[in-house]
Amino acid sequence: MNLPVGHEAPHERVPDLTDALNATTDTVRAADLIRLVIHPETGLLERLADFFEAAAEHARGLEADDGFDLHYEFQDAAAALRDFGNDLQEPVRRLRSLGTATPQRPHDQAPAEAATKPPPVPRTAAPVTRRR
């Protein structure tokens, strides 16, 4: 497929988003990356929905008997993508809120284990020297 000069295939950016999501340990950053895909106005799913709406209009303009059926199938695909993005808005808000919560103590360290560890040794500003 030939794309206009200066354009990359749309699917070439998706692995970058996936890699960034896999690499982050920041929950807020993860939510922001997901939002790039599901944003209701500028997200990837919205752009795909626009694409399938264009396909629906193309199919409707065909002289073939199947044109109207294809038109509705592509319209359904566009609506499904938008619905999918809308369905994910709340889970992403919840994910983002987890990133702003106070971090919890690791589950592998029980309170009794924490109590048996010796306290840290305080450091002094100057070394102590003994006089003889």
Backbone torsions as a table, in degrees:
resi	resn	phi	psi	omega
1	MET	NA	135.5	179.5
2	ASN	-99.2	123.3	177.1
3	LEU	-99.4	156.6	174.8
4	PRO	-57.2	148.8	-179.3
5	VAL	-56.6	135.6	178.4
6	GLY	88.8	0.7	179.1
7	HIS	-109.3	140.3	173.6
8	GLU	-102.2	158.2	177.3
9	ALA	-63.1	135.6	-175.8
10	PRO	-56.1	-34.9	-177.4
11	HIS	-69.5	-13.2	-178.2
12	GLU	-71.4	-19.4	179.7
13	ARG	-89.0	-22.6	-177.1
14	VAL	-60.9	-43.8	177.1
15	PRO	-60.4	-31.5	176.7
16	ASP	-63.9	-42.9	177.2
17	LEU	-63.9	-42.8	-180.0
18	THR	-63.2	-44.3	178.6
19	ASP	-62.0	-42.4	179.5
20	ALA	-64.4	-40.4	178.3
21	LEU	-65.8	-42.1	178.2
22	ASN	-65.9	-30.0	-174.9
23	ALA	-84.8	-21.6	-174.1
24	THR	-81.3	145.5	172.0
25	THR	-110.3	-1.5	-178.6
26	ASP	-92.3	117.1	-176.9
27	THR	-65.3	-36.9	178.1
28	VAL	-65.0	-41.8	177.3
29	ARG	-62.6	-41.2	178.1
30	ALA	-60.3	-44.8	178.6
31	ALA	-62.2	-39.9	178.5
32	ASP	-64.0	-39.3	178.4
33	LEU	-66.0	-42.3	177.7
34	ILE	-63.8	-38.2	179.3
35	ARG	-61.0	-31.1	175.4
36	LEU	-59.5	-29.8	-179.6
37	VAL	-85.5	-37.7	-171.1
38	ILE	-105.5	1.1	-179.2
39	HIS	-52.9	130.6	-172.8
40	PRO	-70.0	-12.3	179.3
41	GLU	-114.9	-35.5	-173.2
42	THR	-124.2	1.3	-175.8
43	GLY	-74.0	165.0	-179.3
44	LEU	-58.7	-42.6	179.2
45	LEU	-63.0	-38.9	177.9
46	GLU	-64.9	-41.0	178.0
47	ARG	-65.4	-38.2	176.4
48	LEU	-65.7	-38.6	177.1
49	ALA	-61.9	-43.6	175.8
50	ASP	-58.5	-41.0	179.5
51	PHE	-59.9	-45.7	-178.8
52	PHE	-72.5	-26.8	171.8
53	GLU	-66.1	-38.9	176.1
54	ALA	-64.1	-39.7	177.2
55	ALA	-63.3	-37.6	178.9
56	ALA	-63.8	-43.1	178.9
57	GLU	-65.4	-38.4	176.9
58	HIS	-62.0	-46.3	-178.9
59	ALA	-64.3	-37.6	-179.8
60	ARG	-64.4	-30.4	-179.8
61	GLY	-79.6	-6.2	-179.4
62	LEU	-72.8	150.9	178.1
63	GLU	-84.0	-0.8	-177.0
64	ALA	-79.1	153.9	177.6
65	ASP	-61.5	-31.9	-177.3
66	ASP	-77.3	-8.1	-174.6
67	GLY	-54.8	-46.7	-179.2
68	PHE	-68.7	-38.3	177.2
69	ASP	-61.9	-45.5	178.4
70	LEU	-63.0	-40.0	177.9
71	HIS	-54.1	-49.2	-178.5
72	TYR	-68.9	-34.8	178.0
73	GLU	-65.6	-42.0	177.9
74	PHE	-69.6	-36.0	175.6
75	GLN	-63.0	-41.3	177.2
76	ASP	-62.1	-39.7	178.8
77	ALA	-63.0	-43.5	179.0
78	ALA	-61.6	-44.5	179.8
79	ALA	-64.6	-39.7	179.8
80	ALA	-63.5	-40.3	178.3
81	LEU	-63.7	-42.3	178.5
82	ARG	-65.8	-42.0	178.0
83	ASP	-61.8	-42.0	179.1
84	PHE	-59.9	-46.9	177.7
85	GLY	-61.1	-42.3	178.3
86	ASN	-64.1	-39.9	179.3
87	ASP	-63.3	-25.5	-177.6
88	LEU	-91.3	-4.9	-178.5
89	GLN	-61.8	-47.6	-178.5
90	GLU	-66.3	-45.9	177.0
91	PRO	-58.5	-34.9	178.6
92	VAL	-70.7	-37.5	174.6
93	ARG	-61.1	-41.5	178.9
94	ARG	-65.4	-42.1	177.7
95	LEU	-60.8	-45.3	179.6
96	ARG	-60.1	-40.5	-179.0
97	SER	-65.7	-29.0	176.6
98	LEU	-66.3	-29.3	179.2
99	GLY	-75.2	-20.4	179.5
100	THR	-98.2	-4.5	178.8
101	ALA	-74.5	158.5	176.2
102	THR	-66.5	129.2	179.8
103	PRO	-59.4	140.0	178.5
104	GLN	-89.0	158.5	175.7
105	ARG	-65.9	141.1	177.7
106	PRO	-54.4	138.4	-177.8
107	HIS	-68.7	-21.0	-177.1
108	ASP	-80.2	-4.9	179.3
109	GLN	-113.8	99.1	179.7
110	ALA	-71.4	155.7	179.9
111	PRO	-56.8	-37.8	-179.5
112	ALA	-64.7	-39.5	178.9
113	GLU	-65.4	-39.1	-179.4
114	ALA	-64.4	-35.7	-178.0
115	ALA	-71.3	-25.6	-177.5
116	THR	-85.4	-11.0	178.5
117	LYS	-76.4	140.2	179.9
118	PRO	-68.8	149.2	178.5
119	PRO	-67.9	156.9	179.1
120	PRO	-66.1	147.6	179.7
121	VAL	-78.4	125.5	179.5
122	PRO	-70.2	145.1	178.4
123	ARG	-101.0	140.6	177.3
124	THR	-100.6	160.0	-178.0
125	ALA	-70.1	-37.6	-178.3
126	ALA	-123.0	146.1	179.3
127	PRO	-66.7	146.7	179.0
128	VAL	-87.7	130.3	176.9
129	THR	-117.1	146.6	179.4
130	ARG	-95.7	142.8	175.9
131	ARG	-105.0	144.8	179.3
132	ARG	-105.9	NA	NA
